[in-house]
Structures are given as structure tokens and as C-alpha cells.
Amino acid sequence: MKLLRVFNVFILMSILFVSFKPAAAPVYTGTDLGVTYTAAKTTFKIWSPTATQVKLRLYAEGLGGEALKNIDLIKQENGVWMAVVNGNLKDKYYTFQMLNGDKWSLEVPDIYAKAVGVNGKRGMVVNLTETNPAGWATDKRPALKNATDIVLYETHVRDISVDPNSGITKKGKFLGLAEVGTKSPDGLSTGLSHIKELGATHVHLLPSFDFATVDETKPAEGQYNWGYDPQNYNVPEGSYSTDPFNGNIRIKEFKQMVKTMHANGLRVILDVVYNHTNDINHSNFQQFAPDYFYRKNADGSYANGTGCGNETASEQPMMRSFMVQSVLYWAKEYHLDGFRFDLMGTHDITTMNAISDALHKYDSSVFIYGEGWTAGATPLPEGDRSVKAATLKLHKIAAFGDDMRDGLKGAFSDVKAKGFVSAQLGLAESVKFGIAGAVQHPQINYQKVNYSKQPWAGQPTQAISYVSCHDDNTLFDRLRVANPNATEAELIKMDKLSNTAVLTSQGVTFLHSGVEMLRSKKGVANSYQSPDSINQIDWHRKAQYLPVYNYYKDLVHLRKNHPAFRMATTVMIQQHLKFLDTGSELTIAYQIKGNANGDKWKNILVVLNGNAAETTFTLPAGNWTQVGDGEKISEAGISKMKGEIKVPGTTGFILYQ
């Protein structure tokens, strides 16, 4: 009997537990949430499943002043609330406020807001067709045959133009990247013209949606942030516009920037940060559906896999829907050509694939990539995370290759660690892993690769080859920290050798803005809110290190001129790329054979000497023409070589037959 009573209690507790489990939030499958404007009427439609009352307030300005009108929304099905306001509301501002239990939310724009007032506190009713610059209807993406043809150039809207020597008029603005023909006092091109001259194909912009931590009402104060603190996801950042008070201006100027880049042969990538919000309590997400959009740990605390105090729940149907609709909106309305996902490992695989499928259905040439890791522990099950090891499960999405990055310059976890380019033993296999585009290659010993014990890219289009980005020290600063006794000349050789490896590797190549002129952030690694004096591109360095810049430029153009460095498939790489025995852990040599990928050069040879001392290498049979000697790149040929050659210390040679 006692056993039966215990069993009955267990059954009762189970029933009670089930009955007290919170009901799943209703799901709205439409794509019309937000504000839909016509001259005759405007429809306001939001999703707030637990609200018992929703108020809409209309304002004349984006900040300050009393509401012109207060309107109660009417509850619909599936958590939706709606109001239709007759008349022309163009350029009026609005907020929503929700009642949950006995508590009113903050007044905020809807999460789908397409235009906002200053500092993003109020949404704006906008006629988007009036924000199109002249010629927008005929704007076209530059041609792109294959993703491996991409050379990414990561920059920040403010960094690229704010230097007094930039020669750019609209410094720190979207329009600064729409100025053509700008020059420094040294007479060298800057800004957009510099990027074009370098040979990049895609400009990767650090987050340029509306972010929280720069006060747009105080432009003269020179405030700075990288932008990884999202506020309004579907609106350009106001501090990058010439007038943040008028919600139309930032939209039009962002479009003008994209249009000008397209006209100059450059595609545009937006860095997107859907993995967290600036905070929880003030976020728009939290006002409309408390705790729905955020993950929690088993103990009820907010998860923090981003290291930013919170993480969003991409697996929730309405968050997934929001992300898909958001990127599609940017691609369609702003003609963007791709997206880089911050901390992609915190997003579930199903959501990332839904995003990729939707974007590629719209335009198959849109390029998607992300950081294949988290920044901390997350309750998202490991098998669901869009991490680097899961790239094979992702649909046409690339990940950053930190194996090669840290193999070249040293482990990110120890700023003083040396890499292959500074003669550190044991890292050659990690560099070779990146050279082969992170795909399966029979000559790589995966047990000796620093992080990945097996290939993680199904095709080279899924691997980003790089050595530095906005995070951490610049490449030149990092090499200086890890090699305190090296001369500047020695550091320059390490720097050039690093990106010689990157730009001759398979996969998709990526350059950090300013690396081509030995950019320094004066030793500040995490410069996300450091002043311009730390973050700006110092355009005088281009003249100061002009031979380095010319080396980078010619190396980029060498890559673009020779499809052997840009093989499109794993099979092609396996057939044509062969590593050669050098007898040294500090020398990597490989040959790309047989007019690979239709290259006019029959055979190409790359020798990377990471040792500070000269090394001897025996060339494969036949006569070779040297086109890269570590000092310069010349496709016309530097010298003729055969047999045994001497490769100087910390130098990359490139030759062909």
C-alpha cells in the first residue's frame, strides 16, 4: 500500500508539473509584422503573445514632445495585435507599449522597425521608395563567378575615413565610403578608391545597423564603438549619417554607399549580430515578449554564450522568423551582397540553414559566413550549434579558419605565442590545413593540426583563409608583442609571409583593413570603444610603407589573375595541389599542377620559409620563372630558376612553369 501511495503521489506531481508548464507561445507565420505604409493609411501590426493591452503613440519628432495621438491596438489571432490609422502618416514617429500582468513595458519601436528617429528610441513611418538615391533601380551587383574568387576586406565605416589625412569630406559617415578619387596629402588614394586599387572584391562592414552605445545627438564628441551592441536590427546606424534626426537620411545615404561601391566593382557585406542585444531590460525584444527571445540556463538565469550578458534564442520560431526576414530585407531593400554572422556558433543549425536557403533562393551569389564558435558556455545543445565543426551540415555557409590564423601568427590565447612565420616549430600542419582550404587532403596529418583533427569544410567555398581581423591586436602589433627583440625589417618580413600564405591558399581570402600598410592600434587589442586615435586608418602609413602596400596589392592581383589559387571544389584541390617534402618543419612547399582550374600557368610552386635563416630547396624538374621573392610580386617575372635554390629567412617564393 505504501508503495502504491508513493506511486500515486508521483503521478499527481507529474500531472501538476505538466499542468504548470508554461504554454508554448503562439506562432504567427505571416511576413507583414511591423509598419506597412500607404499614403491613404498605415497598418501597425506587432506580435506580443502575453500582452493584455497594447498602446500605439504617434509623435511629430523622434525625440521629445507629447504624443499627437494614443491608439489602442486590437488583439488578433496567434499573439498578433493590430491598428489601422487612416490618413498620410509619412515621417511621423511612433512607439508601442505593452501591458503584461500589471506592468507596462518601456515605449519602444517594433522589432521590425525599418526607420527610426535619433538614438533609435522611436520608430518612423517612412515611404521607402523616397529613400532611393538616383539610379537605384538600375543598381547591379558586380559579377561573381564563384565564392573562391572573393577577396574580403573588413573595415569600419568610421575607421576608414576619419583620419584628418584621409582626403575624405564626409569623415566617419556612410557617404565617406561613397567618395571616389580621394587622396592623402602624400598623393595616394584613400577610402573606396584605395580598396578598389588594392583589388578587394567585397567590403565587409563592421556592424552598421542601429546600435545602442553612441549618442547620435552629440556627433562632435567623436564617440566610438565597433557596433556589436544591437538596438534596431533593420535600420542603419544614425551616427554614420549626416543627419541622425531625420530617419530618411540614414537610409538614403546607406543606399548611396552601396550603389557607389557596386559602381566601382565592389560587393558589400554586412556584419550582423543577432546573437545578443545590448542588454535585456531595455531591448525591444524584451518589451514585446518578455523572456521569449532569450535563452536561459537550467537554473533560470540568462544564458551568456556570447560573453555579452545575454544570448538570443534562434531556435524559437518567432526569433528564427525574425532573423530570416531581417537578412532578406537587407538583401532586397539595401542590395547587400552577403552577411557575416557574429558568434555564429550560438545560432542553431536549422535557423542558419533557413537563412541560407531563403537568401540563396533570392540570389544564389549572396555570400554567407560567420564565426564558427561561441564566446562561452551555452545551453544550446552542442549538436545544434553552427560551429566550425558543423560546417558540413550548413548550406553554403563558410566559417573562419582559426587553425591557419593561429598556425601563422601564434595562438590567440597567448598574445606572446610565436607562430610559423616567427619560426615556431609544430605549426606547419596547421598552416597546410588552411592552404588546402580546410577540406580533406591526403597529405595533411590532421593529428598535428592545432584545433581541428579532421577537415571541417565540405568545399573550399566554406573556408575563410585569414590571419587577422578587427578582434585582438592587428597583425603587425601582434607580431611585435610576440617577437619583442625583432627589428622592424624582420617584423615586416613576418607580416608579408603571413599574408603570402593566405593569399596563395585555397578557400575564400580575408584581409583586415589596413593590414596592407602595417596597421597599428598602438598595442590596444580590444579596441571596440577606443578613440579614433587608436582605431582610425592612418593614411600616412601607406606612403611610409609603400613597398609593403605594393607587395600586398600585387599579391591580391596575382591571386585574381590565376584561378589555380581559387579552385572551386575539393576534388580539384585533391587532384592538383601537392605538398612537397622540404626536410624541415619550418619550410612548407607545395605545387599546383596541371593548369589547375584552367590557369594559363601549367605548374605553380609556392615555398614558405618560416625560419629566420636561409634554407636550401631543390625545385622540381625543369625551368621555373620566379614571380614572388618576398620583396615584390611581378607576373612578368623576377628571375629564372632551376635545380637547387636558396630561400631567404622568413620569405615566401612564388614560381611557375
ZAMARGU-4260 file (C-alpha; in steps of 0.2 Angstrom, whole numbers, plus 5000, padded with zeros to 4 digits):
<rodrens>
0) 5000/5000/5000 | 5014/5012/5005 | 5022/5009/4988 | 5005/5012/4979 | 5003/5029/4989
5) 5021/5034/4983 | 5016/5030/4965 | 5000/5039/4966 | 5009/5055/4973 | 5022/5053/4959
10) 5008/5053/4946 | 4999/5068/4954 | 5015/5078/4955 | 5018/5074/4937 | 5001/5080/4932
15) 5004/5096/4942 | 5021/5099/4934 | 5014/5096/4916 | 4999/5107/4920 | 5010/5121/4927
20) 5022/5121/4912 | 5021/5137/4903 | 5011/5135/4886 | 5021/5137/4871 | 5020/5154/4863
25) 5008/5155/4848 | 5017/5157/4831 | 5012/5169/4818 | 5018/5164/4801 | 5015/5180/4791
30) 5028/5191/4785 | 5019/5208/4787 | 5023/5212/4805 | 5029/5230/4808 | 5023/5245/4799
35) 5015/5245/4782 | 5013/5262/4774 | 5002/5269/4760 | 4998/5287/4758 | 4980/5283/4762
40) 4983/5273/4778 | 4996/5265/4789 | 4994/5247/4797 | 5003/5244/4813 | 5005/5225/4817
45) 5015/5218/4831 | 5017/5201/4840 | 5016/5202/4859 | 5008/5185/4864 | 5007/5188/4883
50) 5001/5206/4882 | 4984/5211/4888 | 4984/5228/4881 | 4995/5237/4868 | 4996/5256/4865
55) 5002/5265/4850 | 5008/5283/4852 | 5011/5294/4837 | 5024/5309/4838 | 5029/5323/4827
60) 5048/5321/4832 | 5059/5307/4835 | 5064/5313/4852 | 5054/5324/4865 | 5037/5332/4864
65) 5020/5325/4869 | 5011/5311/4859 | 5000/5318/4845 | 4988/5303/4847 | 4986/5287/4858
70) 4978/5272/4849 | 4974/5255/4857 | 4978/5240/4846 | 4966/5226/4843 | 4970/5209/4848
75) 4971/5196/4833 | 4975/5178/4832 | 4992/5170/4836 | 4998/5184/4848 | 4996/5197/4835
80) 4989/5215/4839 | 4984/5227/4825 | 4979/5245/4822 | 4975/5254/4805 | 4977/5273/4805
85) 4969/5282/4791 | 4977/5297/4783 | 4995/5300/4777 | 5007/5297/4792 | 5023/5299/4782
90) 5038/5305/4793 | 5028/5303/4809 | 5036/5294/4823 | 5029/5281/4834 | 5031/5269/4849
95) 5022/5254/4856 | 5019/5250/4875 | 5013/5233/4881 | 5004/5228/4897 | 5010/5212/4904
100) 5002/5207/4920 | 5001/5223/4930 | 5017/5230/4922 | 5019/5242/4907 | 5034/5240/4896
105) 5045/5254/4890 | 5040/5264/4875 | 5049/5257/4860 | 5049/5254/4841 | 5043/5237/4835
110) 5057/5225/4832 | 5054/5225/4813 | 5056/5244/4813 | 5063/5250/4796 | 5066/5268/4801
115) 5069/5277/4817 | 5072/5294/4825 | 5088/5300/4833 | 5096/5286/4845 | 5083/5274/4839
120) 5070/5277/4853 | 5055/5279/4841 | 5051/5271/4825 | 5047/5281/4810 | 5033/5279/4796
125) 5043/5280/4780 | 5040/5279/4762 | 5055/5268/4757 | 5054/5272/4738 | 5058/5291/4743
130) 5074/5285/4751 | 5081/5278/4735 | 5096/5288/4728 | 5096/5292/4709 | 5099/5277/4698
135) 5094/5264/4712 | 5083/5255/4701 | 5097/5251/4689 | 5110/5247/4703 | 5118/5230/4699
140) 5129/5218/4709 | 5146/5216/4702 | 5148/5199/4693 | 5154/5185/4704 | 5158/5168/4696
145) 5162/5158/4712 | 5164/5161/4730 | 5183/5157/4730 | 5185/5172/4719 | 5181/5183/4734
150) 5194/5194/4742 | 5186/5201/4758 | 5191/5217/4765 | 5185/5220/4783 | 5183/5238/4788
155) 5173/5250/4799 | 5163/5265/4792 | 5172/5277/4804 | 5190/5270/4804 | 5192/5270/4785
160) 5188/5289/4783 | 5190/5299/4799 | 5209/5302/4799 | 5212/5320/4795 | 5224/5315/4781
165) 5211/5304/4773 | 5206/5317/4760 | 5188/5312/4763 | 5175/5325/4766 | 5161/5315/4775
170) 5173/5308/4788 | 5166/5294/4798 | 5150/5293/4788 | 5142/5281/4775 | 5144/5295/4762
175) 5163/5294/4766 | 5163/5277/4758 | 5154/5284/4743 | 5168/5297/4739 | 5178/5292/4724
180) 5196/5298/4719 | 5201/5304/4737 | 5219/5306/4741 | 5230/5308/4756 | 5242/5323/4757
185) 5255/5311/4750 | 5245/5310/4734 | 5240/5292/4737 | 5222/5285/4735 | 5212/5283/4751
190) 5195/5276/4756 | 5184/5267/4742 | 5197/5271/4729 | 5211/5263/4739 | 5201/5247/4742
195) 5197/5246/4723 | 5215/5249/4719 | 5221/5235/4731 | 5210/5223/4722 | 5197/5218/4735
200) 5181/5211/4728 | 5170/5213/4744 | 5169/5226/4758 | 5165/5219/4774 | 5157/5232/4785
205) 5158/5230/4804 | 5140/5231/4811 | 5131/5246/4803 | 5114/5244/4809 | 5107/5255/4823
210) 5117/5251/4839 | 5115/5257/4856 | 5131/5265/4864 | 5134/5280/4853 | 5124/5296/4857
215) 5118/5302/4840 | 5113/5319/4847 | 5132/5323/4851 | 5141/5320/4834 | 5155/5332/4839
220) 5161/5321/4854 | 5169/5308/4842 | 5161/5293/4851 | 5166/5276/4845 | 5160/5258/4845
225) 5163/5244/4834 | 5144/5241/4834 | 5142/5224/4842 | 5128/5231/4853 | 5112/5230/4843
230) 5097/5241/4846 | 5086/5241/4830 | 5091/5227/4818 | 5083/5233/4802 | 5089/5252/4802
235) 5106/5259/4798 | 5116/5267/4812 | 5112/5286/4814 | 5129/5292/4819 | 5136/5286/4802
240) 5123/5298/4793 | 5124/5317/4790 | 5108/5319/4800 | 5103/5306/4813 | 5087/5316/4817
245) 5078/5313/4801 | 5075/5294/4799 | 5075/5295/4780 | 5093/5302/4778 | 5102/5287/4785
250) 5093/5275/4774 | 5096/5285/4758 | 5115/5288/4762 | 5117/5269/4766 | 5110/5265/4749
255) 5121/5278/4741 | 5136/5270/4749 | 5131/5253/4742 | 5127/5260/4725 | 5144/5268/4723
260) 5153/5253/4729 | 5144/5242/4716 | 5148/5255/4703 | 5166/5253/4707 | 5166/5234/4706
265) 5164/5231/4725 | 5151/5220/4733 | 5145/5224/4751 | 5144/5213/4766 | 5136/5217/4782
270) 5142/5211/4799 | 5126/5205/4808 | 5124/5202/4827 | 5108/5193/4830 | 5116/5183/4844
275) 5113/5195/4858 | 5106/5213/4862 | 5115/5227/4870 | 5106/5222/4886 | 5090/5213/4891
280) 5079/5225/4901 | 5080/5239/4888 | 5079/5228/4872 | 5064/5229/4860 | 5063/5210/4861
285) 5060/5210/4879 | 5046/5223/4879 | 5036/5214/4866 | 5038/5196/4873 | 5047/5195/4890
290) 5060/5182/4890 | 5054/5173/4874 | 5068/5179/4863 | 5082/5175/4876 | 5089/5158/4881
295) 5090/5154/4900 | 5101/5141/4909 | 5093/5127/4919 | 5093/5137/4935 | 5083/5151/4927
300) 5097/5163/4924 | 5100/5171/4907 | 5112/5162/4896 | 5128/5170/4891 | 5136/5161/4877
305) 5141/5177/4869 | 5150/5184/4883 | 5139/5200/4882 | 5127/5196/4896 | 5114/5188/4886
310) 5111/5177/4871 | 5096/5176/4859 | 5086/5160/4856 | 5087/5157/4837 | 5078/5141/4839
315) 5062/5150/4845 | 5050/5150/4830 | 5047/5169/4830 | 5066/5173/4833 | 5070/5161/4818
320) 5057/5170/4808 | 5064/5187/4813 | 5082/5183/4808 | 5076/5176/4791 | 5065/5191/4787
325) 5079/5203/4793 | 5093/5197/4782 | 5081/5196/4767 | 5075/5214/4770 | 5093/5220/4770
330) 5097/5210/4754 | 5082/5216/4745 | 5080/5234/4751 | 5098/5239/4753 | 5105/5227/4739
335) 5118/5219/4751 | 5128/5205/4744 | 5132/5195/4759 | 5132/5193/4778 | 5145/5189/4791
340) 5137/5181/4807 | 5145/5186/4823 | 5147/5171/4835 | 5138/5160/4823 | 5140/5145/4835
345) 5127/5152/4846 | 5114/5150/4832 | 5106/5133/4829 | 5110/5124/4813 | 5091/5124/4807
350) 5090/5143/4808 | 5106/5146/4799 | 5101/5134/4785 | 5084/5143/4784 | 5093/5159/4782
355) 5104/5152/4769 | 5090/5144/4759 | 5080/5160/4759 | 5094/5171/4754 | 5100/5159/4740
360) 5083/5157/4733 | 5083/5176/4731 | 5100/5177/4724 | 5112/5162/4723 | 5128/5174/4723
365) 5124/5180/4741 | 5139/5175/4752 | 5136/5170/4770 | 5150/5166/4783 | 5152/5168/4802
370) 5162/5164/4817 | 5161/5146/4820 | 5162/5147/4839 | 5154/5153/4854 | 5161/5165/4867
375) 5156/5155/4882 | 5145/5141/4888 | 5128/5140/4881 | 5113/5129/4884 | 5110/5126/4866
380) 5114/5108/4863 | 5131/5105/4856 | 5124/5095/4841 | 5113/5110/4836 | 5127/5124/4836
385) 5133/5131/4820 | 5151/5129/4825 | 5165/5126/4813 | 5165/5108/4816 | 5146/5108/4809
390) 5151/5117/4793 | 5147/5101/4784 | 5129/5102/4790 | 5127/5120/4784 | 5120/5125/4767
395) 5133/5135/4758 | 5139/5144/4773 | 5158/5147/4777 | 5167/5148/4793 | 5183/5157/4798
400) 5199/5146/4798 | 5207/5150/4815 | 5218/5134/4813 | 5228/5143/4799 | 5227/5160/4808
405) 5235/5154/4824 | 5246/5142/4815 | 5254/5158/4806 | 5255/5170/4820 | 5253/5161/4836
410) 5238/5155/4847 | 5225/5168/4851 | 5225/5163/4869 | 5243/5169/4872 | 5247/5185/4864
415) 5266/5182/4866 | 5265/5165/4857 | 5275/5164/4841 | 5269/5156/4825 | 5275/5148/4810
420) 5281/5165/4802 | 5292/5168/4818 | 5300/5151/4817 | 5289/5141/4830 | 5290/5123/4827
425) 5275/5112/4827 | 5263/5123/4817 | 5267/5118/4799 | 5252/5106/4798 | 5240/5119/4804
430) 5246/5131/4790 | 5245/5117/4777 | 5227/5114/4783 | 5222/5132/4778 | 5232/5131/4762
435) 5221/5116/4757 | 5205/5126/4761 | 5201/5116/4776 | 5195/5102/4765 | 5200/5083/4765
440) 5218/5082/4758 | 5228/5066/4758 | 5244/5074/4763 | 5239/5083/4779 | 5242/5074/4796
445) 5226/5080/4805 | 5233/5074/4822 | 5246/5088/4821 | 5233/5102/4817 | 5231/5114/4831
450) 5212/5114/4833 | 5204/5103/4820 | 5208/5085/4820 | 5198/5082/4804 | 5193/5093/4789
455) 5178/5104/4793 | 5174/5112/4776 | 5165/5101/4763 | 5171/5113/4749 | 5184/5127/4749
460) 5169/5139/4747 | 5166/5136/4765 | 5183/5141/4772 | 5189/5158/4776 | 5208/5159/4775
465) 5214/5173/4786 | 5227/5179/4799 | 5220/5194/4807 | 5203/5204/4809 | 5196/5218/4819
470) 5197/5207/4835 | 5213/5206/4845 | 5229/5215/4840 | 5232/5220/4822 | 5244/5208/4813
475) 5259/5220/4815 | 5256/5224/4833 | 5254/5205/4837 | 5270/5201/4829 | 5279/5215/4838
480) 5272/5208/4855 | 5277/5190/4851 | 5294/5195/4845 | 5300/5209/4856 | 5318/5208/4850
485) 5314/5208/4831 | 5319/5223/4821 | 5305/5232/4811 | 5313/5224/4795 | 5311/5207/4802
490) 5293/5210/4808 | 5289/5216/4790 | 5295/5200/4783 | 5284/5190/4795 | 5269/5201/4791
495) 5272/5198/4772 | 5275/5180/4774 | 5258/5178/4784 | 5248/5185/4770 | 5258/5177/4756
500) 5252/5161/4764 | 5234/5167/4765 | 5233/5175/4748 | 5240/5159/4739 | 5229/5147/4749
505) 5213/5139/4743 | 5196/5145/4750 | 5190/5162/4752 | 5203/5175/4757 | 5200/5189/4770
510) 5211/5204/4774 | 5209/5216/4789 | 5208/5234/4784 | 5225/5242/4785 | 5235/5226/4786
515) 5242/5231/4769 | 5250/5246/4777 | 5256/5238/4793 | 5241/5245/4803 | 5244/5248/4821
520) 5232/5251/4836 | 5246/5256/4847 | 5245/5239/4856 | 5227/5240/4861 | 5219/5223/4857
525) 5200/5225/4861 | 5198/5242/4854 | 5179/5241/4852 | 5176/5258/4861 | 5194/5266/4860
530) 5195/5283/4852 | 5199/5287/4834 | 5217/5289/4838 | 5218/5271/4841 | 5206/5264/4828
535) 5207/5275/4813 | 5217/5270/4797 | 5232/5281/4797 | 5233/5285/4779 | 5251/5292/4780
540) 5257/5274/4783 | 5253/5270/4765 | 5266/5282/4760 | 5278/5277/4774 | 5277/5258/4770
545) 5273/5260/4751 | 5284/5244/4746 | 5273/5234/4758 | 5257/5241/4751 | 5263/5237/4733
550) 5268/5220/4738 | 5250/5217/4745 | 5242/5225/4730 | 5252/5214/4718 | 5249/5198/4728
555) 5230/5201/4728 | 5230/5204/4709 | 5241/5189/4706 | 5228/5179/4715 | 5214/5187/4705
560) 5223/5183/4689 | 5227/5165/4692 | 5212/5153/4695 | 5224/5140/4702 | 5224/5149/4718
565) 5205/5149/4718 | 5200/5131/4715 | 5181/5129/4717 | 5180/5111/4723 | 5188/5099/4735
570) 5191/5086/4721 | 5200/5099/4711 | 5211/5103/4726 | 5215/5085/4729 | 5219/5082/4711
575) 5230/5097/4708 | 5238/5103/4725 | 5253/5093/4731 | 5264/5096/4746 | 5282/5093/4743
580) 5295/5086/4756 | 5306/5100/4762 | 5315/5091/4776 | 5311/5105/4788 | 5296/5109/4799
585) 5299/5127/4796 | 5298/5126/4777 | 5282/5122/4768 | 5282/5120/4749 | 5268/5115/4738
590) 5264/5113/4719 | 5248/5117/4710 | 5250/5106/4694 | 5242/5104/4678 | 5234/5120/4673
595) 5223/5119/4688 | 5206/5127/4686 | 5210/5132/4669 | 5225/5143/4674 | 5237/5148/4660
600) 5252/5143/4670 | 5254/5124/4669 | 5263/5122/4686 | 5264/5134/4701 | 5276/5132/4716
605) 5275/5141/4732 | 5289/5140/4745 | 5286/5147/4763 | 5301/5148/4774 | 5296/5152/4792
610) 5314/5150/4798 | 5324/5166/4801 | 5339/5158/4792 | 5341/5155/4774 | 5336/5137/4768
615) 5340/5127/4753 | 5327/5119/4742 | 5328/5109/4727 | 5315/5114/4713 | 5305/5100/4704
620) 5312/5096/4687 | 5313/5109/4673 | 5315/5128/4672 | 5305/5140/4683 | 5300/5158/4682
625) 5300/5167/4699 | 5286/5180/4701 | 5287/5182/4720 | 5303/5184/4731 | 5297/5191/4747
630) 5301/5209/4742 | 5290/5211/4727 | 5277/5202/4716 | 5280/5203/4697 | 5270/5192/4685
635) 5282/5197/4671 | 5295/5188/4680 | 5309/5192/4693 | 5322/5179/4688 | 5323/5161/4680
640) 5327/5147/4691 | 5331/5128/4691 | 5339/5115/4702 | 5344/5120/4720 | 5339/5137/4726
645) 5342/5147/4741 | 5326/5154/4750 | 5330/5169/4762 | 5324/5168/4780 | 5305/5172/4783
650) 5302/5173/4765 | 5289/5166/4753 | 5294/5162/4735 | 5281/5160/4721 | 5286/5152/4704
655) 5278/5145/4689 | 5281/5134/4673
</rodrens>
